[in-house]
Amino acid sequence: TQVLLVRASGLVTVCHRFVSTNGREAMLTAVFVFVVGTGIGAYNAETLRPCLEDTFHLSRQKAAPAAKRLSQTVRSKTSEFSTAVQSKTNDIVAAAKEKIKEVKEKRA
């Protein structure tokens, strides 16, 4: 398939996308791309390392507050849902006990 890319400068380029309908071809392509990417990464490791270290440092810096907020939200919701589940469980147990009592009375 062909894809048209329109850039901010007004330049239009045509890109060909490979779409595989065969699973073997897709797997072979994935393995090939992995091997080529690994080779390029190994070749450019010295120049890529500072960029990757900065990226990881920034992601840890930005992710820590988000993870803390998520943890607090999960903790508060867990306590709310825990009480709701406990209440429903007690209702179900009480209803089951009543049914058992009714069945025993019918048999007696």
N, C-alpha and C positions, 0 to 999 in steps of 0.2 A: 504494500500500500504506500501511497505518497502522502506526505504531510507538508503543508505550506506553513512556513514560519515568517511572520511579519515582525520586523524589528522596529524599535523606536525611530531609527534613522529612515524608515520607509523601505529598507531593503527587504525584498522577498526572496527567501531561499526555499528550495524544494529538498526535502529529506525523504529518503526511502527507509521505511521501517520494515524489518524482517518479521513476519508473522508466521510462525510455524504451527501447522496443524498436526504434525507428527511428534509424538512424545520423545522419540529417540533423537530427532533433530534438535529439539529444544534442549534436551539434556546435553547433547554434544556441544551445542552452542554455549550453554552455561559453563561447562567445564573448560572450553576453549577461552572464554572471556575471563574466567577465574585465573587460569594459568597466565594469560597475557597480563592481566592486572597485577598479579603477584610478581611477575618479572619486572614490570615497570616500577612497581613499588620498591622492589629490592634494588633496582638500579638507581632510583632517586631517593633512597632512604635518608641520606645525609641532608638533603634539602627539604624533605618532607617532614622530618622529625620535629623541628621547631614549630612548624605550622600545626601539626597534630597535637603537640604538647600544649600549645596555646588554646586549641579548640577544646581539649579535654579539661584544662584548667577552668576555662570559661563555663563549660557545661556543668562542671561540679559546683562552681560558684553560683550559678543561676538555679540549678536543680535542688540545692539544699533547702532554700526557703520554701519552694513548692512542695517538696517531700514532707517538710514539717507541717505545712498547712493541710496537706492531704492526710497525714497521720492524725492530726487533731480532729479533722472532719470525720474520719472513719471511727475514731474513738467515741466521739459524741453520738454518732448515728448508731454505733454498736450498742451503746447503753440504752438508747431509745428502743431499738428493735428487740433487744434482749428482754426488756420489760413487757413489750407487746407480745412476744412469743411466749413468755412465761404465763401471761394472762390467758392467752388462747389455749395453751397446753392445759392449764387448770380447768378451763371450761370443758375441754374435750374429755379429760379424765372424769370430771363430774358427770357428764352425759353418759360416758361408758359405764360408770358405776350404776347409774339409774337403769340403764338397759339390762345390765347383768342382774340387778335386783328384780326387774320385771320378769325376766326369763325364769329366774329361780322361783318366783311366786307362781307363775303359770305351771311349772312342773310339779309344784307341791300340792 
